[in-house]
Amino acid sequence: MFADQKDAGCASIESISAQGWQAKLELGFALGNDRTVLAQRRHYGPLMVQRPFYPEGEVCHVYVLHPPGGIVAGDHLSFSVRAGEYSHALITTPAAGKFYRSMGGGQAVQTASIKVAEGAALEWLPQETIIYRGAQLRSAATVELAEGARFIGWEILSLGRPACGESFDAGIADMSWQIYCQNQPLFLERLLLDARAFAARWGLRGLSACGTLFASPASAESLAAVQQLIGDDIGRGATLIDKLLVCRALDSRSDRLRGFFEQVWAIMRPDCVQRKACAPRIWAT
């Protein structure tokens, strides 16, 4: 169980020495008497959370806030999330994240470390990330699952700003995911997106939105249900690696891709985290 702490301020967080916004957010969830509580919350810099919501009773819904609204070269945002034994939390954001164009060639960095204890469930469902033309960024997420832990997470990227006629013909997005279960690797991937990968037939084919959804544990029956949802759509796909479901999607519009992922999440949630879909109300605004 996590110690019951409120905002501990700057003194308890080791700062990262670099130019730009340096922000770190630590969240710890624990099972209380009748529901999951946010037992640990520490922040340094412009990362924070609203008070928890409980739209479905026991599950703790938390919205992560980044007041500057976007990330530029030199910024480093770091997330650390711990779900204690038999807790259940859902984390999302109230709006899309943004990586802005790099003015001086520097790099923006975002990292997430997620640990889910025995019998716990954690849902990591941020809204889409908009990557502007000319952005230079590195994003890395590491998920560690204990025995009996449950996890659903996604990453939705919008490259360029197609509504403004801006494609991703300049910039580099270095994205990676590492998922472990009981210290054994389940999924290790690094994706390097640049102008060539954006335009190439072997890459994104000029489609501005791409994403990946993960769910563990998942059954063959849930995989079949997701595949039925996909049907003959060539911009969607799903597979099962051991008990990890991996669903990928390409689209010309990020809102349409996110709508698809919300459908997949609704299919997977009863199987994976043993709850019917209860969408955060922020998604409807």
Rosetta blueprint (number, residue, H / E / L):
1 M L
2 F L
3 A L
4 D L
5 Q L
6 K L
7 D E
8 A L
9 G L
10 C H
11 A H
12 S H
13 I L
14 E L
15 S L
16 I L
17 S L
18 A L
19 Q L
20 G L
21 W L
22 Q E
23 A E
24 K E
25 L E
26 E E
27 L E
28 G E
29 F E
30 A E
31 L E
32 G L
33 N L
34 D L
35 R L
36 T E
37 V E
38 L E
39 A E
40 Q E
41 R E
42 R E
43 H E
44 Y E
45 G L
46 P L
47 L L
48 M E
49 V E
50 Q L
51 R L
52 P L
53 F E
54 Y L
55 P L
56 E L
57 G L
58 E L
59 V L
60 C E
61 H E
62 V E
63 Y E
64 V E
65 L E
66 H L
67 P L
68 P L
69 G L
70 G L
71 I E
72 V L
73 A L
74 G L
75 D L
76 H E
77 L E
78 S E
79 F E
80 S E
81 V E
82 R E
83 A E
84 G L
85 E L
86 Y L
87 S L
88 H E
89 A E
90 L E
91 I E
92 T E
93 T L
94 P L
95 A L
96 A L
97 G E
98 K E
99 F E
100 Y L
101 R L
102 S L
103 M L
104 G L
105 G L
106 G L
107 Q L
108 A E
109 V E
110 Q E
111 T E
112 A E
113 S E
114 I E
115 K E
116 V E
117 A L
118 E L
119 G L
120 A L
121 A E
122 L E
123 E E
124 W E
125 L L
126 P L
127 Q L
128 E L
129 T E
130 I E
131 I E
132 Y L
133 R L
134 G L
135 A L
136 Q E
137 L E
138 R E
139 S E
140 A E
141 A E
142 T E
143 V E
144 E E
145 L E
146 A L
147 E L
148 G L
149 A L
150 R E
151 F E
152 I E
153 G E
154 W E
155 E E
156 I E
157 L E
158 S E
159 L E
160 G L
161 R E
162 P H
163 A H
164 C H
165 G L
166 E E
167 S L
168 F L
169 D L
170 A L
171 G L
172 I E
173 A E
174 D E
175 M E
176 S E
177 W E
178 Q E
179 I E
180 Y E
181 C E
182 Q L
183 N L
184 Q E
185 P E
186 L E
187 F E
188 L E
189 E E
190 R E
191 L E
192 L E
193 L E
194 D E
195 A H
196 R H
197 A H
198 F H
199 A H
200 A L
201 R L
202 W L
203 G L
204 L L
205 R L
206 G L
207 L L
208 S L
209 A E
210 C E
211 G E
212 T E
213 L E
214 F E
215 A E
216 S E
217 P L
218 A L
219 S L
220 A H
221 E H
222 S H
223 L H
224 A H
225 A H
226 V H
227 Q H
228 Q H
229 L H
230 I H
231 G L
232 D L
233 D L
234 I L
235 G L
236 R E
237 G E
238 A E
239 T E
240 L E
241 I E
242 D L
243 K L
244 L E
245 L E
246 V E
247 C E
248 R E
249 A E
250 L E
251 D E
252 S L
253 R L
254 S H
255 D H
256 R H
257 L H
258 R H
259 G H
260 F H
261 F H
262 E H
263 Q H
264 V H
265 W H
266 A H
267 I H
268 M H
269 R H
270 P H
271 D H
272 C H
273 V L
274 Q L
275 R L
276 K L
277 A L
278 C L
279 A L
280 P L
281 R H
282 I H
283 W H
284 A H
285 T L
